[in-house]
Amino acid sequence: MQSSTQIDPGGRAGVRTWLGLAVLVMPALLLFMMLTILFLAIPQLAADLKPSSTQTLWIVDIYGFLMAGLLVTMGTLGDRIGHRRLLVAGAAVFAVVSVIAANTSDPGLMIVWRAVLGIAAATQMPATLGLIFATFTDARQRGIAVGVWSGAISVGTGLGPVIGGALLETFSWRAAFLVGVPVMVIVAIGAPLLLPDHRNPAAGRPDLFSVALSLATLLPIVYGVKELAKDGGLAAAVVSIGLGLAFGAWFVVRQLRLPEPLLDVRLFANRTVSGALGVFLLSATALGGIYLLFTQYLQLVEGLSPLRAGLWVLPGAALLVVVSTLSPVLVRRVRPGHLIAAGLVVQVIGYLMLTQVGAVGGLPLLVAGFMVLYPAVAPSMALTTNMVVGSVPPQKAGAASGLATTCSDLGISLGIALIGSLGVAVYRAQTDGTLPANLPPEAASAGRDSLGGAVSAAQGLPADLGAALLVPAREAFTSGLNVAAVISAAIAAVAAILAAVRLRHVPPTGQPATTAEQPAA
């Protein structure tokens, strides 16, 4: 391994290594912040770009899907060309494209630029974790470094709407893209100065056909789910989802046959790996869609400004950071499976609270439910990566860490697609026939499409007619939130059972693994 930083194998990290960790934490925080930073910007962005409800969902979640879909590929590429080089290249592309996206006025182009940002993010996430494992050779310090890295992901996910709200109070939605530019400039400059040029000389060449198959699996399924929210979209949805599943089966068969697979699916034979990743994926999926609907309710139903909406997110985000910090400490005495399962049970309670939120006077219960459910995701977020990586042989640590990171943003993006589309479907079903009959055709169409469209249309109508449009639209949106919360509660309950059953053999970190399975070969 070529390195610009001296590393003592098995030794303790020095000041320069910890400064390098700061550089690695910055993109981890920012890239996950970008998953959620548009949540509060969507009303302003929708009023400016006028996307359809389906385009709005694509703008929000195409970033996460491409980031998740390419993480394993980029991890393999980093092994081959060097993780530091890939990190710097990704940071440079992210900065440039962020500026371009901030100056885009077409919703179709916005989807494209968000997709490119997702690809640039995918180059950086596995590089950050790979460089942590390369620079921190002391096991205890490496655990601390991974914990800090995981905490940065939690903080980024939580602070996205808060920072977005603060920016929107003074600037337009375009500032949500520009905020990442100075961070990426610091990463691009600091990485060559503080981090080793880590690579695996024995790494193979990424199988591009497997990359294509992985995207051909993911994107048609997501497209099909979104089509389910449209009137008359059932046939297209079934075909698209079926096509994605067929490509998925082809992908798995190919990985089993390749001597150096893009994704080592045999890792899932390890009980700890499959259990931890399954739990985390379900937990993040349950959260993703509710998080989006929660922030939209604050602005579009309660009528809060972006900054005030962001401040209502802050208590839950602060509790998330606290629980994320405490989880690695608690797991020294409590089995991680039990701790994660307990958190998921608390999540279920929070989701059930959201099922009772009404369109009028629902803010206290909404915020209380979010403060219950959001911090409860922290044990699975904070403990999954170490649990997965620690259960496989060292030569498979990179692949295992890539899977853990993939599950995080894939789960959030799936939640936005699945549960967000469900909310849209309920909204459209309930507004059909309940909107005022004397609405102008354009206002009626906008009102039926989304609550954001209804709010925008109401601003151009007489006060009485605008109010008559907003009342049923807000009630329909709240009904969609209630139904989505039921689904999220069910998903979290399944995840809790899975954690209690599949991870019960994993001992506390302070005890020897007396009953743990052998690592997957």
C-alpha positions in Angstrom: 0.0 0.0 0.0 1.3 3.4 -1.0 0.8 6.0 1.6 1.5 9.6 2.3 0.7 9.0 6.0 2.9 6.8 8.2 0.9 4.1 9.8 2.2 1.8 12.4 0.5 -1.6 11.9 -1.1 -2.5 15.2 -0.1 0.8 16.7 -2.1 3.7 18.0 -3.2 6.6 15.8 -1.5 9.9 16.1 -2.8 13.5 15.7 -2.5 13.4 12.0 -4.6 10.3 11.7 -7.4 11.8 13.9 -7.3 14.9 11.7 -7.7 12.6 8.7 -10.8 11.1 10.4 -12.2 14.6 10.5 -11.8 14.8 6.7 -13.5 11.4 6.3 -16.4 12.3 8.6 -17.3 15.5 6.6 -18.5 13.7 3.5 -20.2 11.0 5.5 -22.2 13.7 7.3 -22.9 15.8 4.2 -23.8 13.0 1.8 -26.4 11.6 4.1 -27.6 15.1 4.9 -28.3 15.5 1.2 -30.7 12.6 1.4 -33.0 14.7 3.5 -32.1 18.3 3.0 -34.7 18.8 0.2 -37.5 17.6 2.5 -38.3 21.2 3.6 -37.2 22.7 0.3 -39.8 20.7 -1.7 -42.7 23.3 -1.4 -40.4 26.1 -2.7 -38.8 23.9 -5.3 -42.3 22.7 -6.5 -43.6 26.3 -6.7 -40.6 27.3 -8.8 -40.0 24.3 -11.1 -43.6 23.0 -11.1 -42.8 19.3 -11.2 -45.5 16.7 -11.1 -45.9 14.7 -7.9 -44.1 11.8 -9.5 -41.2 14.0 -10.6 -41.1 15.4 -7.1 -40.6 11.9 -5.6 -37.9 11.2 -8.2 -36.1 14.5 -7.4 -36.1 13.5 -3.7 -35.0 9.9 -4.0 -33.1 9.3 -7.2 -30.0 10.5 -5.4 -30.3 7.8 -2.7 -31.1 5.1 -5.1 -28.1 5.6 -7.3 -25.9 6.2 -4.3 -27.1 2.8 -2.9 -27.0 1.0 -6.2 -23.4 1.9 -6.9 -21.8 1.7 -3.4 -20.5 -1.8 -3.8 -19.2 -1.0 -7.4 -17.4 2.1 -6.2 -15.9 0.1 -3.2 -14.4 -2.4 -5.7 -13.2 0.4 -7.9 -11.6 2.1 -4.9 -9.8 -1.1 -4.1 -8.4 -1.1 -7.6 -7.4 2.6 -8.2 -7.1 3.8 -4.6 -9.7 5.0 -2.2 -8.2 8.4 -1.6 -8.1 9.1 -5.4 -11.7 8.1 -5.7 -12.7 10.2 -2.7 -11.0 13.3 -4.2 -12.6 12.8 -7.6 -16.0 12.2 -6.2 -15.7 15.4 -4.0 -14.7 17.5 -7.0 -17.6 16.2 -9.2 -20.1 16.7 -6.3 -19.0 20.3 -5.9 -19.3 21.2 -9.6 -22.6 19.4 -10.1 -24.0 21.0 -7.0 -23.5 24.4 -8.5 -25.1 23.3 -11.8 -28.1 21.8 -10.0 -28.5 25.0 -8.0 -29.0 26.9 -11.2 -31.4 24.4 -12.9 -34.9 25.5 -13.7 -36.3 22.3 -15.4 -37.7 19.5 -13.3 -36.4 16.8 -15.7 -32.9 18.2 -15.6 -33.1 18.4 -11.8 -33.7 14.7 -11.7 -30.6 14.2 -13.9 -28.4 16.3 -11.7 -29.6 14.7 -8.5 -28.8 11.4 -10.2 -25.2 12.5 -10.9 -24.9 13.7 -7.4 -25.9 10.3 -6.2 -23.2 8.7 -8.4 -20.6 11.1 -7.0 -21.8 10.3 -3.4 -21.4 6.6 -4.2 -17.7 7.2 -5.0 -17.1 8.7 -1.6 -18.9 6.6 1.0 -17.0 3.3 0.6 -13.8 5.3 0.4 -14.4 7.0 3.7 -15.0 3.6 5.5 -12.2 1.9 3.6 -9.7 4.6 4.6 -10.8 4.3 8.3 -10.0 0.6 8.3 -6.7 1.3 6.6 -5.5 4.1 8.9 -6.8 2.9 12.3 -5.0 -0.3 13.0 -5.6 -0.4 16.8 -8.9 -2.3 17.3 -10.2 -0.1 20.0 -9.4 3.1 18.2 -10.9 1.7 15.0 -14.1 1.0 16.9 -14.2 4.6 18.1 -13.5 5.9 14.6 -16.3 3.7 13.1 -18.6 4.9 15.8 -17.8 8.6 15.0 -18.3 7.8 11.3 -21.7 6.1 12.0 -22.7 9.0 14.3 -21.9 11.5 11.5 -24.4 9.6 9.2 -27.0 9.9 11.9 -26.3 13.5 12.5 -26.4 14.2 8.7 -29.7 12.5 8.2 -31.2 14.3 11.1 -29.8 17.8 10.4 -30.8 17.8 6.7 -34.2 19.3 7.2 -32.9 21.6 10.0 -30.2 23.1 7.9 -32.5 23.2 4.9 -35.0 25.1 6.9 -32.5 27.6 8.1 -31.2 28.2 4.6 -34.7 28.6 3.1 -35.5 31.3 5.6 -32.9 33.6 4.1 -32.2 32.1 0.7 -34.1 30.1 -1.9 -34.2 26.3 -2.3 -31.0 26.6 -4.4 -28.9 27.1 -1.3 -29.7 23.5 -0.3 -27.4 22.4 -3.1 -24.7 25.1 -2.6 -24.2 24.3 1.1 -22.2 21.2 0.1 -19.7 23.0 -2.1 -17.3 24.3 0.6 -17.4 21.0 2.4 -16.3 19.1 -0.8 -13.6 21.7 -1.5 -12.1 21.0 2.0 -12.3 17.2 1.4 -10.6 17.5 -2.0 -7.8 19.5 -0.5 -7.4 17.8 2.9 -7.5 14.2 1.8 -4.2 14.2 -0.1 -2.5 15.9 2.8 -3.8 13.7 5.7 -4.9 10.3 4.3 -3.0 7.3 2.8 -3.5 6.3 -0.8 -5.0 2.9 0.2 -5.7 0.3 -2.4 -5.8 -3.5 -2.7 -3.1 -4.7 -5.2 -5.0 -7.9 -5.7 -8.3 -6.3 -6.5 -10.0 -7.4 -9.6 -11.7 -5.3 -12.3 -15.3 -4.3 -11.5 -17.8 -6.4 -13.6 -19.7 -3.7 -15.5 -22.4 -6.1 -16.6 -23.1 -6.9 -12.9 -23.3 -3.1 -12.3 -25.9 -2.8 -15.1 -27.9 -5.7 -13.7 -28.0 -4.2 -10.2 -29.4 -0.9 -11.6 -31.7 -2.8 -13.9 -33.0 -4.5 -10.8 -33.5 -1.5 -8.6 -34.8 1.2 -10.9 -37.6 -0.7 -12.6 -38.9 -1.8 -9.2 -38.9 1.8 -7.9 -40.5 3.0 -11.1 -43.2 0.4 -10.7 -43.9 1.4 -7.1 -44.3 5.0 -8.2 -46.7 4.0 -11.0 -49.0 2.3 -8.4 -49.8 5.8 -7.2 -51.1 6.9 -10.6 -54.6 6.3 -11.9 -54.5 3.5 -14.4 -50.9 2.7 -13.6 -51.4 -0.9 -12.4 -50.4 -2.7 -15.5 -47.3 -0.7 -16.1 -46.4 -1.1 -12.4 -46.8 -4.9 -12.5 -44.7 -5.2 -15.6 -42.0 -2.9 -14.3 -41.7 -4.6 -10.9 -41.7 -8.1 -12.6 -38.9 -7.0 -14.9 -36.9 -5.7 -12.0 -37.3 -8.9 -10.1 -36.2 -10.9 -13.1 -33.1 -8.9 -13.5 -32.5 -9.3 -9.7 -32.6 -13.1 -10.1 -30.2 -12.9 -13.0 -27.9 -10.7 -10.9 -27.8 -13.2 -8.0 -27.1 -16.1 -10.4 -24.2 -14.2 -12.0 -22.6 -13.3 -8.7 -22.6 -16.9 -7.6 -20.8 -17.9 -10.8 -18.2 -15.2 -10.9 -14.8 -15.9 -9.3 -14.7 -12.3 -8.1 -18.3 -11.2 -7.8 -19.4 -7.5 -7.6 -21.5 -8.4 -4.6 -20.6 -11.5 -2.6 -24.1 -12.8 -2.0 -22.6 -15.7 0.0 -22.1 -13.3 2.8 -25.8 -13.5 3.4 -25.3 -17.1 4.5 -23.8 -15.6 7.6 -26.6 -15.3 10.2 -25.3 -12.1 11.7 -24.8 -10.4 8.3 -28.2 -11.3 6.9 -30.0 -10.6 10.2 -28.3 -7.2 10.8 -28.7 -6.0 7.3 -32.3 -7.1 7.1 -33.2 -5.3 10.3 -31.4 -2.1 9.2 -33.0 -2.1 5.8 -36.5 -2.6 7.2 -35.9 0.0 9.9 -34.6 2.6 7.5 -37.5 1.9 5.0 -40.1 2.5 7.7 -38.5 5.8 8.6 -37.8 7.2 5.1 -41.3 7.9 3.9 -42.6 9.0 7.2 -39.7 11.5 7.5 -40.7 13.1 4.2 -44.4 13.2 5.0 -43.6 14.6 8.5 -41.7 17.6 7.1 -44.4 18.2 4.4 -47.1 18.2 7.1 -45.2 20.9 9.0 -45.2 23.3 6.1 -48.2 22.4 4.0 -50.7 21.4 6.6 -49.6 23.6 9.6 -48.3 26.4 7.3 -45.0 26.8 9.2 -42.1 28.6 7.6 -39.1 26.4 6.6 -37.1 27.6 9.6 -39.9 26.9 12.1 -40.5 23.5 10.5 -36.8 22.7 10.8 -36.8 23.7 14.5 -39.6 21.1 15.1 -37.3 18.5 13.6 -34.4 19.5 15.9 -35.6 17.8 19.2 -35.9 14.4 17.5 -32.5 14.9 15.8 -30.8 15.9 19.1 -32.2 12.8 20.8 -31.0 10.7 17.8 -27.5 11.9 18.4 -27.7 11.1 22.1 -29.0 7.6 21.6 -26.5 7.0 18.8 -23.7 7.9 21.2 -25.1 5.8 24.0 -25.8 2.7 22.0 -22.1 1.5 21.6 -21.7 2.0 25.4 -24.9 0.1 26.3 -24.0 -2.8 23.9 -21.0 -3.6 26.1 -23.5 -5.1 28.6 -26.6 -5.7 26.6 -26.9 -8.1 23.6 -27.1 -5.9 20.4 -30.0 -7.9 19.1 -32.0 -7.1 22.3 -31.0 -3.4 22.2 -32.0 -3.0 18.5 -35.3 -4.9 19.0 -36.2 -2.7 22.0 -35.5 0.4 19.8 -37.8 -0.9 17.1 -40.6 -1.6 19.5 -40.3 2.1 20.6 -40.4 3.0 16.9 -43.7 1.1 16.5 -45.2 3.2 19.4 -44.1 6.4 17.7 -45.6 5.4 14.4 -48.9 4.4 16.0 -49.0 7.9 17.6 -48.8 9.4 14.1 -51.9 7.3 13.0 -53.9 9.6 15.3 -52.7 12.9 14.0 -55.5 15.1 12.5 -55.5 17.8 9.9 -56.4 20.4 12.5 -54.5 20.8 15.8 -52.3 17.8 15.0 -48.9 19.5 15.5 -48.3 18.5 19.2 -49.1 14.8 18.6 -47.1 14.8 15.3 -43.9 16.2 17.0 -44.3 14.0 20.0 -44.6 10.9 17.8 -41.6 11.9 15.8 -39.6 12.4 19.0 -40.4 8.9 20.1 -39.8 7.1 16.8 -36.8 9.0 15.3 -34.2 8.4 18.1 -35.3 4.7 18.3 -33.7 4.0 14.9 -30.3 4.9 16.4 -29.3 1.4 17.8 -29.7 -0.2 14.4 -27.8 2.7 12.7 -25.0 2.8 15.3 -24.4 -0.9 15.7 -25.0 -2.5 12.3 -21.7 -1.7 10.6 -19.4 -3.0 13.3 -21.6 -6.1 13.8 -21.5 -7.0 10.1 -17.9 -6.2 9.5 -16.9 -8.0 12.7 -18.7 -11.2 11.7 -16.7 -11.8 8.4 -13.1 -12.6 7.7 -10.8 -9.6 7.3 -10.5 -10.1 3.5 -14.3 -9.6 3.2 -14.5 -6.6 5.5 -14.7 -4.1 2.6 -17.6 -6.0 0.9 -19.4 -6.3 4.3 -19.0 -2.6 5.1 -20.3 -1.7 1.6 -23.4 -3.7 2.3 -24.0 -2.0 5.6 -23.7 1.5 4.0 -25.9 0.4 1.1 -28.7 -0.7 3.4 -28.7 2.6 5.1 -29.4 4.9 2.2 -31.3 2.2 0.2 -33.7 1.8 3.1 -34.3 5.6 3.3 -34.8 5.9 -0.4 -37.1 2.8 -0.5 -39.2 4.3 2.2 -39.6 7.5 0.3 -40.6 5.6 -2.8 -42.8 3.0 -1.2 -44.4 4.9 1.7 -44.2 8.2 -0.1 -46.1 6.7 -3.1 -48.6 5.2 -0.8 -49.3 8.7 0.7 -49.7 10.1 -2.8 -52.1 7.3 -3.7 -54.3 7.9 -0.6 -54.2 11.6 -1.2 -55.4 11.3 -4.8 -58.1 8.7 -3.9 -59.5 11.0 -1.1 -59.4 14.2 -3.1 -61.3 12.6 -6.0 -64.8 14.1 -5.7 -64.1 16.2 -2.6 -62.6 19.3 -4.1 -64.9 22.2 -4.9 -66.8 21.8 -8.2 -66.3 25.4 -9.3 -62.4 25.2 -9.3 -60.7 26.4 -12.5 -59.4 23.3 -14.5 -55.8 24.0 -13.8 -56.3 24.5 -10.1 -58.4 21.3 -9.9 -55.7 19.3 -11.6 -53.0 20.7 -9.4 -55.1 20.1 -6.3 -55.7 16.5 -7.2 -52.0 15.8 -8.0 -50.5 16.8 -4.6 -51.0 19.0 -1.5 -48.1 21.2 -2.7 -50.0 21.7 -6.0 -53.2 22.6 -4.0 -51.3 25.1 -1.8 -49.8 26.7 -4.9 -53.1 26.8 -6.7 -54.9 28.3 -3.7 -52.6 31.3 -3.8 -54.0 32.3 -7.1 -57.7 31.9 -6.2 -60.1 34.1 -4.3 -59.8 33.6 -0.5 -63.0 31.7 0.0 -62.4 29.3 -2.9 -58.7 28.9 -1.9 -59.8 27.9 1.6 -62.4 25.5 0.2 -59.7 23.8 -1.8 -57.2 23.6 1.0 -59.5 22.0 3.6 -60.2 18.7 1.8 -56.6 18.7 0.4 -55.1 18.9 3.9 -57.4 16.3 5.2 -56.5 14.0 2.4 -52.8 14.5 3.0 -53.2 13.8 6.7 -55.1 10.6 5.8 -52.2 9.6 3.7 -49.8 10.2 6.6 -52.0 8.1 8.9 -52.1 5.2 6.5 -48.3 5.5 5.9 -47.7 5.4 9.7 -49.7 2.1 9.9 -47.5 0.6 7.2 -44.3 1.9 8.9 -45.4 0.5 12.2 -45.9 -2.9 10.6 -42.5 -2.8 9.0 -40.8 -1.8 12.2 -42.6 -4.6 14.1 -41.3 -7.2 11.6 -37.8 -5.7 12.0 -38.1 -6.0 15.8 -39.0 -9.7 15.6 -36.2 -10.3 13.1 -33.7 -8.6 15.4 -34.8 -10.6 18.5 -34.7 -13.9 16.6 -31.8 -13.6 14.1 -29.4 -11.5 16.3 -30.0 -13.1 19.7 -26.8 -15.1 19.4 -24.5 -12.0 19.2 -23.0 -11.3 22.6 -22.4 -7.9 24.2 -19.1 -6.4 22.9 -17.6 -6.7 26.4 -18.0 -10.5 26.4 -16.4 -13.2 24.4 -18.4 -14.7 21.5 -19.1 -18.0 23.1 -22.0 -18.9 20.8 -21.3 -16.8 17.8 -21.2 -18.5 14.4 -18.0 -19.0 12.4 -17.4 -16.1 9.9 -18.5 -16.8 6.4 -15.6 -18.1 4.3 
